[in-house]
Amino acid sequence: MEENLNFLDLAKRKDDSFIRELSSLSLAFIGDAVYELMVRTYILDGNQNVNKLHRKAIDFVKAKAQSDAMTSILDSLTKDELSVFRRGRNTNPHTVPKNAKLSDYRNATGLEAVFGYLYLKNESQRLLELFRMMEDKRNES
């Protein structure tokens, strides 16, 4: 029997009420890791030089790229996902990277919050669907 990879079994089982009560930054914290892992898996291509892979990954995970990706799928989000995105976007960041615009950084935080939310809800198919939509839009550009 095939199971989805979900590390929640390493910690206390999270129910819907627990997930909904998490702060946006907590959702973004886990979502950042989920998104990064998806990007790294997506760009992995044979035995490429690790430095090249790292530079390629940065092109996907920097605030501007995440903001653009989120904008490209905004119309495809469910009501709950849109609510999580808005909460994440409207969170007051403690710091902003010097090379990022505040609006891009906020959108990126919203994206990460959505990915964290979906991960914690164990909705891996939806995560893949959104990721593929973003990459399809990115490849069209």
GIQUIVEN-V564375 format. One record per pair of residues at least 4 apart in sequence whose ideal C-beta (glycine too) atoms are under 6 Angstrom apart, sorted by the first residue. I is the first residue (numbers start at 1). J is the second residue. Records with the same first field share a line. If there is no record, write none. Layout:
BEGIN
I: J ; J
END
This chain:
BEGIN
4: 124
6: 122
8: 14
14: 18 ; 19 ; 120
19: 120
22: 26 ; 27
24: 87 ; 88 ; 91 ; 113
25: 91
27: 31 ; 113 ; 116 ; 117
28: 88 ; 109 ; 112 ; 113 ; 116
30: 116
31: 35 ; 112 ; 113 ; 115 ; 116
32: 112
34: 115 ; 119
35: 115
36: 61
38: 131
39: 57 ; 60 ; 61
40: 57
43: 56
48: 52 ; 53
57: 61
58: 62
60: 65
63: 100 ; 104 ; 105 ; 108
64: 104
66: 108 ; 111
67: 104 ; 107 ; 108
69: 134
70: 107 ; 111
72: 134 ; 137
73: 130 ; 133 ; 134
77: 81 ; 82
81: 114
84: 113 ; 114 ; 117
85: 89 ; 110 ; 114
86: 90
88: 109 ; 110 ; 113
89: 106 ; 107 ; 110
96: 100 ; 102 ; 105
100: 104 ; 105
118: 123 ; 126 ; 127
END
